[in-house]
Amino acid sequence: MRITGSTAVLFILCDPVSHVKGTDILNRQLLEEGIDAAFSPLHVAPGSLGTVIAAIRDMKNVAGFGVTIPHKIEVLPHLDEITTQAREAGSVNFVRRSPEGKLIGTNIDGAGFTRGFSNQGMTLKGRKVLQLGAGGAGRAIAFAIAAAGAAQLTIWNRSSERAVALAAEVARAYPLCLTVAGGNDPAGFGVVVNTTSAGMSESVEMVIDPSRLSRGTLIAEIVINPTRTTLLRCAEEKGLNWSNGTHMLEAQYELMRDFIGLRK
Ligand SMILES: NC(=O)c1ccc[n+]([C@@H]2O[C@H](COP(=O)([O-])OP(=O)(O)OC[C@H]3O[C@@H](n4cnc5c(N)ncnc54)[C@H](OP(=O)(O)O)[C@@H]3O)[C@@H](O)[C@H]2O)c1
């Protein structure tokens, strides 16, 4: 990868920084497409977020930046505009910098999930969906599932009050999708989406009883590492189709590229 004066510079703002691999994945995709742009991680402590963003406004060769833990919510007051997706999710993960230094934030977790799912040949339209988890990514994904035309959405979360609050918000925003908070029994659902981080650890018990999965149910997991979580291995054993966190991540690249306006 060549970085020159004509390269569109981008950052990922995060703290801590040592675990960040997303920049490498994004740079490889940019290189493959022949786009003259490059991401670098920036280690930004929470107290410095405002100062760093003010500086980025004045950096004329910066096209935008990503934000990850712990800045996804705290970035909001530093932006000029946010998209509907960011407002619904209550957080931002990518920001476009206009040539005049205006900063527009969006959240592509939800659209990344639905696009990654459909890229595997599966559809949410008209489906009865069980979503496990109502955390940061889960919020964005619930709105996106309803927006994608699911007929029904049941949200379960370990701490039930988060599921109740999220279900009420999604129901208000997308009245055509019957959205409720409920239990985690997957029987009878056409799609089961796991947005919890439980799959990151092999030692954590599964968030559902796999023996209760119905034939033909589509399974989605958003954890990136491992690529085959316990839930996905169960899905495979049962011959069920699935999508994983890598599919979501790859779809997010296309959405990021188009939102920021990176072109060959
Ligand atoms: N593929 C992608 O592009 C992508 C994008 C974003 C995130 N992710 C992954 O998605 C996962 C969630 O991220 P996040 O930002 O939403 O995290 P988060 O805001 O911390 O939310 C974590 C969620 O997991 C639940 N949870 C955690 N441990 C659990 C357990 N042992 N049993 C049941 N539920 C449990 C939490 O429930 P409580 O509310 O009860 O704590 C909450 O719903 C992470 O693994 C992250 O790496 C992937």
The ligand as an ORCA input file, in Angstrom:
! r2SCAN-3c Opt
* xyz 0 1
  N     -19.409     -8.515     13.153
  C     -19.358     -7.223     13.384
  O     -19.157     -6.418     12.484
  C     -19.591     -6.727     14.793
  C     -19.939     -5.381     15.018
  C     -20.170     -4.952     16.334
  C     -20.045     -5.865     17.390
  N     -19.679     -7.160     17.118
  C     -19.550     -8.150     18.212
  O     -20.815     -8.262     18.807
  C     -20.686     -8.595     20.183
  C     -21.527     -7.616     21.014
  O     -20.986     -6.311     20.876
  P     -21.686     -5.043     21.561
  O     -20.913     -3.856     21.149
  O     -23.166     -5.080     21.332
  O     -21.418     -5.349     23.117
  P     -22.219     -4.799     24.385
  O     -22.835     -3.475     24.116
  O     -21.272     -4.941     25.532
  O     -23.436     -5.853     24.573
  C     -23.176     -7.176     24.965
  C     -24.472     -7.981     24.895
  O     -24.168     -9.345     25.165
  C     -24.920     -9.775     26.317
  N     -24.115    -10.776     27.014
  C     -22.799    -10.705     27.313
  N     -22.394    -11.856     27.899
  C     -23.479    -12.658     27.978
  C     -23.712    -13.967     28.498
  N     -22.747    -14.672     29.066
  N     -24.941    -14.489     28.385
  C     -25.945    -13.770     27.816
  N     -25.792    -12.525     27.315
  C     -24.571    -11.970     27.406
  C     -25.209     -8.514     27.084
  O     -26.304     -8.714     27.927
  P     -26.555     -7.744     29.216
  O     -27.232     -6.526     28.691
  O     -27.408     -8.552     30.112
  O     -25.187     -7.460     29.799
  C     -25.519     -7.565     25.919
  O     -26.784     -7.811     25.373
  C     -19.182     -8.533     20.485
  O     -18.691     -9.846     20.428
  C     -18.636     -7.711     19.340
  O     -17.294     -8.029     19.056
  C     -19.471     -7.610     15.861
*
